[in-house]
Amino acid sequence: MTNIPKHIAIIMDGNGRWASKRNLPRIVGHQQGVKAVRTVVKACGAMGVNTLTLFAFSSENKNRSSEEVSLLFKLFLTVLKLEVKKLNKHSVRLKIIGDLSLFPDDVQTIAREAQAQLADNTGLTLVIAANYGGQWDIAQAAKQAAQAAIKGDISPEDLTIEGFSKYLSLANEPAVDLLIRSSGELRISNFLLWDVAYSEFYFTDTLWPDFDEAELNIAIESFNHRDRRFGARKET
């Protein structure tokens, strides 16, 4: 019987290379990547995944050309506007994590409105990491914990692993079971550094725009062949 991961996280890599191979502008690759997102969200919802976290825009992506960053912002805004009704129809709850202060005001407004509109849904939780970095996440959690300590709301003894994790972006989500990265790169690129401590990793050469339900099933099949011991010894 297939064991479905409760929480799948994906580094969606390869949009630019997909476009370059076809002599197309990079933004076309990002647009095709959105189609892959729709496919994977639908598949995860149907198979009973609890949480799907997608790395949409890393904190390092802002170092790309101003033209590409601007186009990514516009694409992000357009997708949010178009997809809310579809997500709501399928009872998807939306959560956006990361430092959204980098985004234009209209993007920030739509992001807040979309999350509020879908907040009471009970199906798949879709987490979009935008201008997100794992180091940033841990640093902002430490800042919040320090502020709470200064106010007297917590003591240093409260900052156990469980206590500290309450300040992280994915505090209320199950641990990441399976981390997928497309395009053949073998690194996690500052993504969910705290949350993937005991995740299973799956790397595929498939570029993100070509990642489909069949590719997702292959990743889950690989996950099902892992021996997950979480640091414990296997009993003999």
C-alpha positions, 0 to 999 in steps of 0.5 A: 500500500502506498504511503502518501507523504503528509508534507511534500516540499518542492524546489521548482527548478529549470524554468529558464533552462526549459525556455533556453533549450527552445530559444524562448524568453525565460519568462515563457519558461516561468509561465509553463512552470505555472502549468506544472504547479496546477498539475501537481496541486491537483494531484496532491489534493486528490491523493490526500497530501496534507501540505504542499510547499512550493519554492516559488521565489527565493531571497536570492532571486532578487539578484537576477536582472531587474527585467526578469524580477519585474516579470516574475512579480507580474506573473505572481500577481496574475497567477494569484488573481486567476487561481483563487477561485479554482483553489477555493472550489477545491477547498485549498487553503493558501499560505504565503511565507517569506519576506513579502516587503520586497514585492510591490504593494499591489502584490502584497495586497492580493497575497493578503486577500487571497490568503484570507479568502481561502483561510477556512478551507479544509483541503490541501494546504498550499504553501508558497515560499516567495522571497523566502530563504531558510536562513532568513526564516531561522533569523526572523524566528530568533528575533521573534523569540528574543522579543517575546523574552524581552517582554517576559512572555517566555523564558530561555528555558522555553526555547527548546526545539519545539518551543523555538519551532513555533516561531518558524514560518511552517510552525503549524504544518506537519514536518516535511516528509519528502523534498523534491528538486527538479532539473538535476541540481543536487542542493537545497538552495537555502530552502526550509533548512530547519524543516527538512532535518529528517526529510527524504530527498528526491532529485530528478533531471526533469525540468520543472515545466515538464514535471507532471503527475507521473513524475510526482508518482515516481518521487512518491514511489521512491519515498516509499522505498526509504527506511525512515528511522529518524536517527534511531537504530533499526531493530533486529 
